[in-house]
Amino acid sequence: MQWLSFLTAVTLVLRGVDAKAVFAHFMVSNSVNYTSSDWEDDIHLAQEAHIDAFAMNFAYDQGDEPQIATAFSVAESKGFKLLFSFDYAGNGPWPQDLVIGYINQYKSSSAYFNYQ
Ligand SMILES: *[C@@H]1O[C@H](CO)[C@@H](O)[C@H](O)[C@H]1NC(C)=O
């Protein structure tokens, strides 16, 4: 079983409203060997811990695309949320078109975290 020990929970205080969302910073490269079952386990643990979403942190050109797709598929089925944290330190800056492409591909997913 995978644990969430590598996650750092952060709290986002939404301006002007009495609402908070709790995100866990998820290093996608740690999930290179994940199956759907591993994603289900991590998301289940996160939901039990009242975490609202995983901030999916991943660097350019590190082969994380399959895990992003699996994570969204599982998150959609479990009513969980994800958002992107494009890492510009791990492997240099992301090409703009790839960032836009990821957002366009997943922005309408029921699992994508939207602010308000
Ligand atoms: C993924 O599996 C390979 C082969 O077993 C292993 O060498 C590697 O450390 C694993 N990566 C992670 C992040 O668990």
The ligand as a Gaussian input file, in Angstrom:
#p B3LYP/6-31G(d) Opt

LIG

0 1
 C        9.496000       1.584000     -10.595000
 O        9.863000       0.248000     -10.848000
 C       11.231000       0.085000     -11.199000
 C       11.422000      -1.367000     -11.593000
 O       11.032000      -2.199000     -10.541000
 C       12.094000       0.505000     -10.023000
 O       13.451000       0.386000     -10.363000
 C       11.797000       1.960000      -9.684000
 O       12.494000       2.345000      -8.515000
 C       10.302000       2.162000      -9.446000
 N       10.047000       3.584000      -9.289000
 C        9.364000       4.094000      -8.260000
 C        9.247000       5.577000      -8.230000
 O        8.821000       3.411000      -7.411000

